[in-house]
């Protein structure tokens, strides 16, 4: 699986390298709509350890990120309550790509194009390691969840619901 000599130098990988954090990059053949299920299968890991980066918005041009376990969905109603908003919604593919600088299916919270608020499901930090997108389709990095805390300073929330 891991082909370190072919790992693309994405903005996400650049941020991890420049911060000097420990990570292991892995690549696999990306499948359209394969999602975290394909990642867990290809890497031979529990889908709960695969963290997805979801780009949401509260109003036009007000994007933010939520980091969530691959085997869970975000309760948008609960998230809106926590953020004291009327509603939140997922960005369109075009909006997510514009805000992040990445193609959907390859969005990493690292090296994001613009600074946006970041929220993370609090149970992510109960794990000793996770995998998260490195900034390209089929490119994932294995890191400690503490890397997310130290580099991104997310607000921890409890908005998970079973898929």
Steps between C-alpha positions, in 0.01 A plus 500: 500500500754758609702644215695771677716573194186602307327709768391834350614817675160648580445810717389260776818293481704823490334622821567169677864498382564863596349440845735204547222267609524124468276352231487206261352561155318231302343503156248280323301513178219748559144389416230762442259483796718239676523721809635393835376145445741456208782661698449265796483198270809600297709584808364207705383714792178564692287767330459673837870601478452659156419866554313689232529874440157647428464857372178658625355849499264706708437761231643574157876557526512386867672162479632289784635146542375211708725198557299182554556124531451318171229275644296791638297784353470858623176600670452833324221597741719434804789687340279801424380499863857491632606782266186699579399512133165451333642237267817362348536316173761316302676707235450409137788324329599827331487696827700239691768500230509881487528540878749218555719507192460122476282272286211338686617153597842644579422776750746524786459726803873573466618756248148635453485788252347747747479510876158371611358386834562133569284273715595144587289219639636471853527119493772525232737595781425174686691308229876445510531549121282592204526530124389816324522630146838644404369726226443276197253233407621168638775663712470451874732569791516307824548741791429544867177695562719735704638629170153632423489672838843656470486612135132583451370590849149371430204550725393158627131420455271200542294484180546137386217273407516148357491476119 
